Amino acid sequence: MSRIEFRFVVDGVELSDEQRALVSREVQKAGLAALTTANAKLKNALTLGHDIPGIRPEWQGLWVIDGGPARELAEKINDSAFWMQK
């Protein structure tokens, strides 16, 4: 399993919490669109992330997890009653 990390850094600009949340959502959308444009072969992708300031900054933004680890994580989330298989 490979891991590739992309970052979008804004320095020297003051943003309100509302602006930070908006930028975070837009970056998430752009990242998912880029995967589609790149024709990434995702088997069983799980996307996780948030744009809530003050909650674990390493999870700020979006994670796309694919394959076996995605399944394992989805099952753990399901066990916590946050995820329902449709």
C-alpha positions in Angstrom: 0.0 0.0 0.0 1.4 3.4 -0.9 0.7 6.7 0.7 0.9 10.0 -1.1 0.2 13.2 0.7 -0.7 16.5 -0.9 -0.9 19.7 1.1 -2.4 23.1 0.5 -0.7 25.7 2.8 -1.9 29.3 3.3 0.6 31.5 5.1 0.3 35.1 6.1 -3.4 35.3 5.5 -5.9 35.7 8.4 -9.0 33.6 7.9 -12.1 33.3 10.2 -13.3 29.9 11.3 -16.0 30.1 8.7 -13.5 31.0 5.9 -11.2 28.1 7.0 -14.1 25.7 6.8 -15.1 26.9 3.4 -11.5 26.6 2.0 -11.2 23.2 3.5 -14.4 22.0 1.8 -13.3 23.4 -1.5 -9.8 21.8 -1.3 -11.6 18.5 -0.5 -13.7 18.8 -3.6 -10.7 19.7 -5.7 -8.8 16.7 -4.5 -11.6 14.2 -5.3 -12.0 15.8 -8.7 -8.3 15.5 -9.3 -8.4 11.7 -8.6 -11.2 11.4 -11.1 -9.3 13.5 -13.7 -6.2 11.3 -13.1 -8.3 8.2 -13.6 -7.1 6.8 -10.3 -8.1 3.1 -10.0 -9.8 3.0 -6.6 -11.3 -0.3 -5.5 -13.1 0.3 -2.3 -12.4 3.9 -1.4 -13.4 5.5 2.0 -13.2 9.2 2.3 -12.8 10.7 5.8 -12.2 14.3 6.9 -13.7 17.3 8.5 -13.5 21.1 8.4 -14.2 21.7 12.1 -11.6 24.0 13.6 -10.2 22.8 17.0 -10.5 19.0 16.3 -7.3 17.1 15.7 -5.6 19.2 13.0 -4.0 16.2 11.4 -7.5 15.2 10.2 -8.3 18.6 8.9 -9.1 18.2 5.2 -9.8 14.9 3.6 -8.3 11.4 3.5 -9.0 8.9 0.8 -8.3 5.4 2.0 -8.6 2.5 -0.5 -8.4 -1.3 -0.4 -8.2 -3.5 2.7 -7.4 -0.7 5.2 -10.5 1.1 4.0 -12.7 -1.9 4.7 -11.2 -2.4 8.1 -11.7 1.2 9.0 -15.2 1.2 7.7 -16.1 -1.8 9.9 -14.7 0.0 12.9 -16.7 3.1 12.1 -19.8 0.8 11.6 -19.1 -0.8 15.0 -19.3 2.7 16.5 -22.7 3.3 14.9 -21.4 6.1 12.6 -21.6 4.2 9.3 -24.4 2.1 7.7 -23.9 -0.1 4.7 -26.6 0.5 2.1 
